[in-house]
């Protein structure tokens, strides 16, 4: 006799790639005192956490290297241990005139052609060697009262798997046996009769509310 195989079990899952974002506000007061620090020398923000990683902002008042010593350089670095951390970045230099003309470099609206940046190890960084030419910067509205302000956002790329989970319900043990015993001892007349091997076991009476109409 041919037996039909049971229907195969079908499962599903969804792979979700997204970013976990976090921002840090960094203010440098006394900018003029940082001039002459030397190219390659930086002023660092406090570390901040995004997606379980520590990050830090580096500002190079005299440029990151000799070839860019006429520029202010800005970088975001991975400050904690990590390998091949993929992320998107945004650096905003705030316009302090109140006109809202901030200087923004962002990858969130336009992801680079090769995708998010990969930071290989602790100390890896991303940023701009020529973020702002120094002589223009010092005459701009981005510098006020010898103070400049940054907002930096990091979006760490994470991958999660979403799949339905089967939830088991704990079924209590049956106590129908004790219920039958209780019913058999009940002296009230029931209206449901259980017969087991032609022997009456129990009945349950339904009360009827009889009223004159």
C-alpha positions as CSV (number, residue, x, y, z in Angstrom):
1,X,0.0,0.0,0.0
2,X,1.3,3.4,-0.9
3,X,1.7,5.8,2.0
4,X,1.8,9.5,1.3
5,X,4.8,11.3,2.9
6,X,3.8,14.0,5.3
7,X,4.1,17.6,4.1
8,X,7.6,18.9,4.4
9,X,8.2,21.5,7.2
10,X,8.8,25.0,5.9
11,X,10.8,27.5,7.9
12,X,11.8,31.1,7.1
13,X,14.3,33.7,8.2
14,X,15.2,37.3,7.4
15,X,18.7,38.7,7.3
16,X,18.7,42.4,8.3
17,X,21.7,44.7,7.8
18,X,21.4,48.1,9.4
19,X,23.4,50.6,11.4
20,X,23.4,51.4,15.1
21,X,24.0,55.2,15.3
22,X,25.5,57.4,18.0
23,X,26.6,61.0,18.1
24,X,29.1,63.0,20.2
25,X,29.3,66.8,20.6
26,X,32.9,68.0,20.9
27,X,33.7,71.6,21.8
28,X,37.2,73.1,21.7
29,X,37.7,76.3,23.7
30,X,40.9,78.3,23.3
31,X,41.5,77.4,19.7
32,X,44.2,80.1,19.3
33,X,46.3,78.4,22.0
34,X,46.3,75.2,20.1
35,X,47.9,76.8,17.0
36,X,51.6,75.9,16.6
37,X,51.1,72.5,18.3
38,X,52.8,71.1,15.2
39,X,51.5,68.9,12.3
40,X,50.7,65.4,13.3
41,X,49.8,66.5,16.8
42,X,46.1,66.3,17.8
43,X,43.6,67.3,20.4
44,X,41.3,64.5,21.4
45,X,37.7,64.4,22.5
46,X,36.5,62.2,25.3
47,X,35.7,58.6,24.1
48,X,32.1,57.8,23.3
49,X,30.4,54.4,22.8
50,X,28.5,53.3,19.7
51,X,27.3,49.7,19.2
52,X,29.7,48.4,21.9
53,X,32.8,50.1,20.5
54,X,34.6,53.1,21.8
55,X,35.3,56.0,19.5
56,X,37.3,59.3,19.7
57,X,37.5,62.5,17.7
58,X,41.0,63.8,16.8
59,X,41.4,67.5,15.8
60,X,44.8,68.4,14.2
61,X,45.0,72.3,14.4
62,X,48.2,72.3,12.3
63,X,47.2,69.4,10.0
64,X,47.8,65.7,10.2
65,X,51.0,65.8,8.1
66,X,53.5,68.2,6.6
67,X,51.8,68.3,3.2
68,X,48.5,69.4,4.8
69,X,50.0,71.7,7.5
70,X,47.9,74.7,6.1
71,X,44.7,72.9,6.9
72,X,42.7,71.8,10.0
73,X,42.4,68.1,9.9
74,X,39.6,66.1,11.6
75,X,39.3,62.3,12.1
76,X,37.2,59.8,14.0
77,X,39.2,56.8,15.3
78,X,38.3,53.4,16.7
79,X,39.5,53.6,20.3
80,X,38.7,50.1,21.5
81,X,39.6,46.6,20.3
82,X,37.9,45.6,17.1
83,X,38.5,43.9,13.8
84,X,37.0,44.9,10.5
85,X,34.5,47.2,12.0
86,X,32.3,48.6,9.2
87,X,30.8,52.0,9.7
88,X,29.4,55.2,8.2
89,X,30.5,58.6,9.5
90,X,29.3,62.2,9.6
91,X,31.2,65.2,10.7
92,X,29.4,68.5,11.3
93,X,31.2,71.8,12.1
94,X,28.6,74.0,13.6
95,X,27.9,77.5,12.2
96,X,27.9,79.7,15.3
97,X,26.3,82.7,13.6
98,X,22.8,81.3,14.0
99,X,22.3,81.1,10.3
100,X,22.5,77.2,10.3
101,X,25.1,77.0,7.5
102,X,26.9,74.1,9.0
103,X,29.8,72.4,7.3
104,X,28.7,68.8,6.9
105,X,30.5,65.8,5.5
106,X,28.1,62.8,5.7
107,X,27.9,59.3,4.3
108,X,24.4,58.5,5.6
109,X,22.6,60.2,2.7
110,X,25.1,59.0,0.1
111,X,26.8,55.7,0.9
112,X,30.3,55.5,-0.7
113,X,30.5,53.5,-3.9
114,X,32.4,50.6,-2.1
115,X,30.0,50.6,0.8
116,X,30.7,51.5,4.4
117,X,34.3,52.1,5.6
118,X,36.1,49.2,7.3
119,X,38.3,50.0,10.2
120,X,40.8,47.1,10.5
121,X,41.9,47.4,14.1
122,X,42.1,49.6,17.1
123,X,43.6,53.0,16.2
124,X,42.2,52.9,12.6
125,X,40.6,56.2,11.7
126,X,38.5,57.9,9.1
127,X,38.4,61.6,8.3
128,X,39.7,64.5,6.3
129,X,43.3,65.8,6.1
130,X,42.0,68.9,4.4
131,X,38.9,69.5,6.4
132,X,39.2,73.3,6.3
133,X,41.9,75.6,5.1
134,X,43.2,77.4,8.3
135,X,43.2,81.0,7.1
136,X,39.6,80.7,5.8
137,X,38.5,78.9,8.9
138,X,39.8,81.5,11.3
139,X,37.8,84.2,9.4
140,X,34.6,82.2,9.3
141,X,31.5,82.0,11.5
142,X,32.5,78.5,12.6
143,X,34.9,80.1,15.0
144,X,33.4,82.3,17.7
145,X,34.9,83.6,20.9
146,X,38.0,81.4,20.2
147,X,35.7,78.4,20.3
148,X,34.7,75.8,17.7
149,X,32.0,73.0,18.0
150,X,31.7,69.7,16.3
151,X,29.0,67.0,16.2
152,X,30.2,63.6,15.0
153,X,28.0,60.6,14.2
154,X,29.1,57.0,13.8
155,X,26.8,54.4,12.3
156,X,28.2,50.9,13.0
157,X,26.9,48.3,10.5
158,X,25.4,45.2,12.2
159,X,23.8,42.0,10.8
160,X,21.0,40.3,12.6
161,X,18.9,37.2,11.7
162,X,15.2,37.4,12.4
163,X,13.3,34.1,12.4
164,X,10.0,33.0,14.0
165,X,10.4,31.0,17.1
166,X,8.1,28.2,18.2
167,X,6.8,28.8,21.7
168,X,5.7,25.7,23.7
169,X,2.8,25.8,26.1
170,X,3.0,23.7,29.3
171,X,-0.2,21.7,29.5
172,X,-1.1,20.7,33.0
173,X,-1.7,17.0,33.8
174,X,-5.2,15.9,33.5
175,X,-7.3,15.5,36.6
176,X,-10.4,14.1,34.9
177,X,-10.3,11.0,37.1
178,X,-10.8,12.9,40.3
179,X,-13.5,15.0,38.6
180,X,-15.4,11.8,37.8
181,X,-15.1,10.6,41.3
182,X,-16.5,14.0,42.6
183,X,-19.4,13.8,40.1
184,X,-20.2,10.3,41.1
185,X,-20.6,11.4,44.8
186,X,-22.7,14.4,43.9
187,X,-26.3,13.9,45.0
188,X,-27.8,16.5,42.7
189,X,-29.3,15.2,39.5
190,X,-27.2,16.1,36.5
191,X,-28.2,16.3,32.8
192,X,-25.1,14.9,31.2
193,X,-24.5,11.2,31.5
194,X,-21.2,9.4,31.0
195,X,-21.4,5.7,30.2
196,X,-18.4,3.5,30.5
197,X,-18.9,-0.1,29.3
198,X,-22.7,0.5,29.6
199,X,-22.3,1.6,33.2
200,X,-23.6,5.0,34.3
201,X,-20.7,7.0,35.7
202,X,-21.9,10.5,36.4
203,X,-24.4,13.2,35.4
204,X,-24.3,17.0,35.6
205,X,-27.5,18.9,36.1
206,X,-28.2,22.2,34.5
207,X,-30.3,24.6,36.6
208,X,-33.3,26.1,34.8
209,X,-34.7,29.4,35.9
210,X,-38.5,28.9,35.6
211,X,-40.4,32.1,36.0
212,X,-44.0,33.1,35.2
213,X,-44.3,35.3,32.2
